[in-house]
Amino acid sequence: MGAVRVGQGFDVHRHVEGSSDRVLVLGGVKFPGERPLVGHSDADVIAHAAADALLGAAGLGDIGEHFSDTDPKWKGADSVKMLEAAARMVRDAGYMIGNVDCSVICEQPKIAPHKQAMQEILTKAAGAPITVKGRRAEGLGALGRQEGIACFAVAVIEQA
């Protein structure tokens, strides 16, 4: 058995104020009619946190280094594609992905009815199991006031 490594990822985006042509995307699932998030890409906090955790576990830096919010290439990008690219970088660095576990914190939308679809999309993108759990902030702080959405992720990888 090769060396086991663990990485932690985090992402947070604030909600768009007023009207917008953006659509809320979480875990690759679109939520039309819900308040979208501000971001250079599609602002999918779950895909971003998962990618960040994978990159960190492999010692490959963070999501900002590889998918800069100042790079026009990533303007409006599908964050699931970023996750695919991060997983490929991890494998190219000589690691196998064990799993990624994500906890998304938001008051709305409800995650549970969409959890299975999110997990299928993210697992396919990473080529390894990704689980998603919804958490509420119970009305506390900026997340509780529905000013944005955050996600924490933990990834386990093993040297191939």
Rosetta silent file (secondary structure, phi, psi, omega in degrees, C-alpha in Angstrom):
SEQUENCE: MGAVRVGQGFDVHRHVEGSSDRVLVLGGVKFPGERPLVGHSDADVIAHAAADALLGAAGLGDIGEHFSDTDPKWKGADSVKMLEAAARMVRDAGYMIGNVDCSVICEQPKIAPHKQAMQEILTKAAGAPITVKGRRAEGLGALGRQEGIACFAVAVIEQA
SCORE:     score description
SCORE:     0.000 S_00000001
   1 L     0.000  132.427  178.602    0.000    0.000    0.000 S_00000001
   2 L   -79.409  176.108  179.986    1.326    3.449   -0.961 S_00000001
   3 L   -63.192  135.385  176.612    1.303    6.554    1.182 S_00000001
   4 E   -96.218  134.712  179.504   -2.166    7.832    2.056 S_00000001
   5 E  -127.805  151.055 -179.122   -2.675   11.592    1.905 S_00000001
   6 E  -125.978  139.400  176.648   -5.598   13.783    2.964 S_00000001
   7 E  -131.028  147.515  178.377   -6.552   17.187    1.632 S_00000001
   8 E  -113.966  135.817  177.645   -9.078   19.750    2.780 S_00000001
   9 E  -123.143  154.252  178.714  -10.932   22.039    0.400 S_00000001
  10 E  -149.196  142.612  171.535  -13.143   25.049    0.981 S_00000001
  11 E  -150.222  149.624  177.370  -15.123   27.414   -1.205 S_00000001
  12 E  -147.934  139.319  175.627  -17.654   30.162   -0.599 S_00000001
  13 E  -137.371  144.094  176.549  -19.546   32.468   -2.956 S_00000001
  14 E   -86.849  157.740  177.567  -22.024   35.224   -2.217 S_00000001
  15 E   -74.290  150.300  173.374  -25.414   35.407   -3.839 S_00000001
  16 L   -67.060  135.906  174.072  -26.043   37.778   -6.759 S_00000001
  17 L   -90.687  133.971  178.328  -27.932   40.896   -5.665 S_00000001
  18 L    77.324 -164.972 -176.667  -30.897   41.773   -7.889 S_00000001
  19 L   -77.568  153.340 -177.545  -31.753   40.196  -11.200 S_00000001
  20 L  -157.637  153.814  174.614  -29.230   38.133  -13.137 S_00000001
  21 L   -91.190    1.412  177.911  -29.031   35.840  -16.135 S_00000001
  22 L   -74.556  159.416  175.741  -26.913   33.424  -14.045 S_00000001
  23 L  -123.061  139.230  175.648  -28.311   30.114  -12.746 S_00000001
  24 E   -67.122  129.516  177.154  -27.454   28.579   -9.382 S_00000001
  25 E  -127.501  125.678  176.725  -25.308   25.451   -9.878 S_00000001
  26 E  -134.274  123.057  179.975  -24.424   23.123   -7.012 S_00000001
  27 L    60.672   28.862 -179.532  -22.691   19.800   -7.538 S_00000001
  28 L    81.937   -1.977 -179.960  -23.285   20.108  -11.273 S_00000001
  29 E   -98.721  131.746  179.273  -27.062   20.386  -10.748 S_00000001
  30 E   -88.268  141.292 -179.571  -28.841   23.522  -11.971 S_00000001
  31 E  -123.636   76.855  178.917  -31.427   25.215   -9.759 S_00000001
  32 L   -61.339  141.142  178.969  -33.454   27.569  -11.971 S_00000001
  33 L    90.069  -15.501  175.073  -35.415   30.109   -9.960 S_00000001
  34 L   -89.623  155.052  179.292  -33.014   30.009   -6.981 S_00000001
  35 L   -63.994  122.482 -179.414  -30.702   32.936   -6.259 S_00000001
  36 L   -75.605  171.560  179.042  -27.480   32.364   -8.216 S_00000001
  37 E  -106.597  149.202  176.218  -23.961   32.869   -6.904 S_00000001
  38 L   -79.536  135.772  176.612  -21.396   35.461   -7.983 S_00000001
  39 L  -178.409  159.401  177.336  -18.292   33.983   -9.573 S_00000001
  40 L   -69.558  -41.411  175.748  -15.889   34.047  -12.491 S_00000001
  41 L   -92.807 -151.214  176.689  -16.959   30.509  -13.431 S_00000001
  42 L   -79.724   -0.374  174.429  -20.408   29.057  -12.739 S_00000001
  43 L    64.127   33.359  178.687  -19.563   29.418   -8.988 S_00000001
  44 L   -76.261   96.952 -174.816  -20.335   25.780   -8.111 S_00000001
  45 H   -62.544  -29.829 -178.434  -19.009   25.759   -4.534 S_00000001
  46 H   -72.039  -48.809  177.981  -19.268   21.968   -4.218 S_00000001
  47 H   -62.040  -38.474  179.553  -17.218   21.201   -7.336 S_00000001
  48 H   -64.800  -46.544 -179.175  -14.710   23.908   -6.333 S_00000001
  49 H   -64.234  -39.900  178.533  -14.253   22.559   -2.786 S_00000001
  50 H   -63.301  -44.946  178.615  -13.865   18.982   -4.079 S_00000001
  51 H   -63.123  -41.930  179.973  -11.234   20.065   -6.618 S_00000001
  52 H   -62.112  -42.026  178.989   -9.433   22.113   -3.954 S_00000001
  53 H   -63.831  -43.132  179.575   -9.347   19.113   -1.583 S_00000001
  54 H   -63.608  -46.604  179.933   -7.932   16.836   -4.285 S_00000001
  55 H   -61.860  -42.219  179.032   -5.241   19.312   -5.307 S_00000001
  56 H   -64.536  -41.423  179.793   -4.264   19.880   -1.682 S_00000001
  57 H   -59.711  -36.938 -178.276   -4.055   16.163   -0.925 S_00000001
  58 L   -87.272   -0.716 -178.437   -1.611   15.699   -3.801 S_00000001
  59 L    70.582   29.514 -176.010    0.445   18.758   -2.841 S_00000001
  60 L  -102.574   21.501  179.177   -0.492   20.447   -6.114 S_00000001
  61 L    87.028 -149.677 -177.171   -1.489   23.814   -4.685 S_00000001
  62 L  -130.233  173.855 -175.166   -5.031   25.116   -4.703 S_00000001
  63 H   -60.328  -35.354  179.766   -7.876   25.739   -7.109 S_00000001
  64 H   -64.779  -30.879  178.972   -6.936   29.412   -7.524 S_00000001
  65 H   -70.813  -33.724 -175.349   -3.489   28.513   -8.805 S_00000001
  66 H   -97.838  -25.779 -175.873   -4.844   26.248  -11.536 S_00000001
  67 L  -133.342   63.251 -172.778   -8.173   27.932  -12.367 S_00000001
  68 L   -59.636  139.700  177.867   -7.542   31.616  -11.719 S_00000001
  69 L   -78.562    6.091  172.932  -10.510   33.969  -11.495 S_00000001
  70 L  -108.249   -4.208 -179.200   -8.530   36.439  -13.586 S_00000001
  71 L   -87.522  118.296 -179.550   -7.988   34.000  -16.479 S_00000001
  72 H   -57.745  -22.814  179.827  -10.514   34.613  -19.293 S_00000001
  73 H   -59.110  -30.829 -175.560  -10.313   30.878  -20.115 S_00000001
  74 H   -99.621    4.431  179.263  -12.388   30.123  -17.003 S_00000001
  75 L   -62.327  119.690  179.488  -14.980   32.903  -17.457 S_00000001
  76 L    70.655   11.823 -174.128  -18.384   31.240  -17.111 S_00000001
  77 L   -65.023  151.986  173.342  -16.723   27.800  -17.033 S_00000001
  78 L   -76.153  114.217 -175.852  -18.486   24.612  -15.980 S_00000001
  79 H   -66.356  -22.469  175.498  -16.910   23.836  -12.586 S_00000001
  80 H   -64.330  -33.009  176.015  -17.452   20.093  -13.063 S_00000001
  81 H   -66.936  -35.210  176.161  -14.884   20.366  -15.892 S_00000001
  82 H   -64.568  -41.590  177.146  -12.491   21.976  -13.388 S_00000001
  83 H   -61.568  -43.884  176.912  -13.046   19.023  -11.054 S_00000001
  84 H   -57.033  -45.496 -179.011  -12.313   16.619  -13.939 S_00000001
  85 H   -65.026  -41.532  179.142   -9.083   18.499  -14.664 S_00000001
  86 H   -63.580  -43.028  178.764   -8.042   18.516  -10.987 S_00000001
  87 H   -62.566  -39.261  177.775   -8.674   14.756  -10.704 S_00000001
  88 H   -63.856  -41.199  178.172   -6.605   14.196  -13.845 S_00000001
  89 H   -61.522  -40.571  179.784   -3.739   16.256  -12.336 S_00000001
  90 H   -63.845  -46.550  178.889   -3.882   14.134   -9.173 S_00000001
  91 H   -64.954  -40.601  179.163   -3.744   10.890  -11.169 S_00000001
  92 H   -64.645  -24.107  178.323   -0.947   12.270  -13.390 S_00000001
  93 L   -84.001    1.927  174.631    1.015   13.037  -10.210 S_00000001
  94 L    95.573   24.980 -179.510    0.918    9.320   -9.352 S_00000001
  95 E  -119.297  152.466  170.005   -2.058    9.082   -6.996 S_00000001
  96 E  -104.813  139.155  179.369   -5.288    7.100   -6.886 S_00000001
  97 E   -87.596  124.261  176.333   -8.316    8.938   -5.546 S_00000001
  98 E   -79.724  -63.694  177.929   -9.990    7.145   -2.663 S_00000001
  99 E  -167.073  166.303  173.633  -12.949    9.436   -2.070 S_00000001
 100 E  -133.129  132.882  178.430  -14.066   13.018   -1.466 S_00000001
 101 E  -117.631  128.434 -175.012  -16.668   13.983    1.126 S_00000001
 102 E  -120.284  135.917  172.482  -18.396   17.381    0.834 S_00000001
 103 E  -118.564  113.010 -179.889  -20.495   19.347    3.323 S_00000001
 104 E   -99.409  133.185 -177.034  -22.384   22.225    1.712 S_00000001
 105 E  -111.329  113.973  177.513  -23.761   24.906    4.032 S_00000001
 106 L  -161.381  154.114  174.817  -26.859   26.771    2.857 S_00000001
 107 L   -85.646  -36.757  179.177  -30.385   27.546    3.963 S_00000001
 108 L  -140.992  144.606   -3.106  -31.748   27.271    0.407 S_00000001
 109 L   -79.698  169.428  174.521  -32.052   25.271   -1.748 S_00000001
 110 L   -69.590  130.961 -176.771  -32.613   22.011    0.066 S_00000001
 111 L   -83.025  -39.326 -171.938  -29.765   19.659   -0.848 S_00000001
 112 H   -49.592  -44.733 -178.374  -31.314   16.290    0.095 S_00000001
 113 H   -66.381  -15.282 -175.559  -33.685   15.987   -2.905 S_00000001
 114 H  -115.344    0.197 -175.025  -30.735   16.567   -5.295 S_00000001
 115 H   -56.080  -47.194 -177.139  -27.989   14.755   -3.390 S_00000001
 116 H   -62.126  -44.821  179.036  -28.030   11.586   -5.496 S_00000001
 117 H   -62.578  -43.078  178.477  -27.813   13.496   -8.792 S_00000001
 118 H   -59.946  -48.049 -178.329  -24.964   15.644   -7.437 S_00000001
 119 H   -61.143  -39.320  178.765  -23.048   12.607   -6.233 S_00000001
 120 H   -65.155  -44.785 -179.706  -23.430   10.871   -9.604 S_00000001
 121 H   -63.761  -48.052 -176.541  -22.221   13.929  -11.550 S_00000001
 122 H   -69.335  -39.678  178.358  -19.274   14.618   -9.238 S_00000001
 123 H   -62.589  -43.284  177.744  -18.259   10.950   -8.943 S_00000001
 124 H   -61.683  -42.713 -178.673  -18.211   10.613  -12.728 S_00000001
 125 H   -64.066  -40.987 -176.795  -16.110   13.778  -13.041 S_00000001
 126 H   -85.859  -19.819 -176.001  -13.538   12.676  -10.465 S_00000001
 127 L    71.645   24.084 -179.864  -13.524    8.996  -11.397 S_00000001
 128 L  -160.318  159.300 -176.536  -13.903    8.188   -7.693 S_00000001
 129 L   -61.495  129.532  171.924  -16.669    8.347   -5.070 S_00000001
 130 E  -126.663  125.850  177.963  -17.791   11.826   -4.040 S_00000001
 131 E  -108.096  151.429 -178.617  -20.434   12.203   -1.361 S_00000001
 132 E  -130.140  134.153  175.523  -22.461   15.346   -0.613 S_00000001
 133 E  -127.641  135.956  175.674  -24.160   16.341    2.613 S_00000001
 134 E   -92.230  138.129  177.727  -26.368   19.371    3.109 S_00000001
 135 E  -132.421  146.667  174.754  -26.014   21.431    6.267 S_00000001
 136 L  -105.495  152.540  176.998  -27.910   24.473    7.496 S_00000001
 137 L   -90.391    3.243  177.351  -26.347   27.387    9.359 S_00000001
 138 L    54.616   35.612  176.754  -29.500   27.576   11.522 S_00000001
 139 L    79.284    2.244 -177.114  -29.901   31.282   10.763 S_00000001
 140 L   -90.879  138.878  173.032  -26.457   32.179   12.130 S_00000001
 141 H    64.868 -168.985 -176.438  -24.028   34.505   10.365 S_00000001
 142 H   -60.427  -39.147 -179.986  -23.820   35.385    6.685 S_00000001
 143 H   -69.951  -38.271  177.476  -24.701   31.851    5.548 S_00000001
 144 H   -66.849  -30.054  176.816  -27.675   31.744    7.900 S_00000001
 145 L   -84.265    6.025  178.886  -28.866   35.095    6.532 S_00000001
 146 L    60.748   40.639  176.331  -28.675   33.529    3.048 S_00000001
 147 L   -86.832  -13.625 -179.690  -25.968   35.896    1.838 S_00000001
 148 E  -176.072 -172.390  179.957  -24.087   33.031    0.182 S_00000001
 149 E  -135.658  140.057  178.962  -23.265   29.331    0.127 S_00000001
 150 E  -127.366  161.280  176.486  -20.126   27.556    1.368 S_00000001
 151 E  -147.502  135.429  172.117  -18.719   24.046    1.076 S_00000001
 152 E  -108.630  143.003  177.756  -16.031   22.102    2.946 S_00000001
 153 E  -140.176  147.617  175.502  -14.510   18.989    1.378 S_00000001
 154 E  -127.301  131.717  179.333  -12.051   16.317    2.469 S_00000001
 155 E  -119.245  142.262  173.854  -10.237   14.094   -0.028 S_00000001
 156 E  -117.702  127.973  176.717   -8.299   10.889    0.559 S_00000001
 157 E  -129.875  162.430  179.638   -5.769    9.791   -2.039 S_00000001
 158 E  -135.616  139.464  176.988   -3.173    7.040   -2.132 S_00000001
 159 E   -61.548  130.640 -176.221    0.148    6.846   -3.902 S_00000001
 160 L   -74.793    0.000    0.000   -0.273    4.507   -6.886 S_00000001
